[in-house]
Structures are given as structure tokens and as C-alpha cells.
């Protein structure tokens, strides 16, 4: 199958904000026939890039969640127990799992949190990657179409319930580290995913809407640098923070931030929205006794109270 990689890149760029380099590298790897490991925290556009590429390529994106329950049978497939009792084992009563589905359709098998999968499951996956075919007892041999790829992801900040991947796994995969976008790109994402048209009528004045989106991004990014937080929020937190705060401001008819009273009300609405949008997305260090809400309050105070008093 011939793929115009340059044309796909140009079309995908319209859907992905601030990921030009990563998009080029992923496209180059899959077009070269390579499988790839995407290493980075949640909310860094990994799934967005893959969805856009497979949509343009015209192939499916098959999702699998890596966890301790992902057995080889769940990955490959299984014989239908009821039909086996009636008919005995046969290829006709075999139900394909995500691996066989991706191989037969020439799709991308996307395994999230690869380092949570059991070793025997990874060994099964390695066989399919190496040989591009897999033999299932009493069901025959499945041969992968040319566009079949294995794309895996893992979060380098999460070590709970994970295992170290073997050198055999790493040797089969190209690797791309994906970090958070810069502030400008994240503001662009929020503007795209939390459009001002979604705020209640009559809506917020344009300057207040712009301030809200900028504050939401800045406060969300601050969670990634706070000493008490092991893993901060992705840009999804900024999106939800913008939407929730916009609803709160409209609910209380706060349309003007020019007076001290209005500014204080705006800032409190932001904190209330932070507790909803960010408290479940931040993971505190194990030694921290504070609650997520208390840590978010400290970030809020640093941003709105301490920062304006700093010189310059």
C-alpha cells in the first residue's frame, strides 16, 4: 500500500496543536514499517496523533489497556465456550482478540501502559511483532497485513503497579519521548477544546474569556512544578478548568473583573473550578500530608497573591 506521508502530515497538522516534530517522527517510523513506544505522561496528544494518522491512512486504531488482567488469551482471542461445547474446537467458533483484529485489518494496535502487562502477554506480542504472523491452536495462522503496527505507550512518572520492560521488548520498538507542550501551544489547545461559544449566553466579555483561558493554562502548568506533587495535570485539566470556571462566572453573573470586588470573586471562582477540574488529576508525593485541595490552594495563592507582589 503506497502512502503519501507528506500529504498525510499536512492534513494531520490541522488537527494537532504544537506537535509538528513528534508528528513527523511518528509518521516516519510507521511509514518505515517500525513499531514504536511513545513514552510520556497522559494528555500529551499521543492518542490524538494516532487517531489522526490512522484516519488519514484509512485503517483502524485498535485500543488495548495494559494491565495485569491482559492475558495472552485476551490479547489474541479465545474460542467461544458455548459453541465449543456444542461443536468442539474450530476456527469458526474462535473470537478474535485485539491483536488478531489489528493484524487482519492492517490496523494499529495501540497498547496503553505497556509496562503494566504481564510478561507472558508481552512474549506473545513480541512473537507477532517479529514474525508478523501468529498461529493459534485449532484456529489457524493469522498473517498481518502490511499496514499492521504495534504502538505502545507508557507513563515515565507512574511506577505503581508497573514492571521494568525487558531488553527484548525495547529491542523490538523504536522509542519517542513526548513531553508537555509549551504554554502557547496549550493555550491553543484550550481555545480549540474549550471554545468560548460553549459558555452560557450572553457569555463573558472577550477580555475576561482570554484571561480565563490564560489563567487556566498557567495554573495547570504550575501543578507540574510544585514540590508536593509527583505528577501534575495534563492540558485536559486546563480545558475542564476553563469550562467549569466559565460556567461559575456566568452563574454568578460575574462579567467584569475591573473592580477589587469583582477581581476577588473571579479569583475565588477559579479556585472552586480548580478543586473540581484538577484535584483528581494531580498525584501527591507519598510523604505529603496535605490534601489535593490544600496543595491547589497554595498554588492559587502563589499565582494570585504572591506573584503580583514580586518585583518586576
Order of alpha helices (4+ residues) and beta strands (2+ residues): alpha-alpha-beta-alpha-beta-alpha-beta-alpha-beta-alpha-beta-alpha-beta-beta-beta-alpha-beta-alpha-alpha-beta-alpha-alpha-beta-alpha
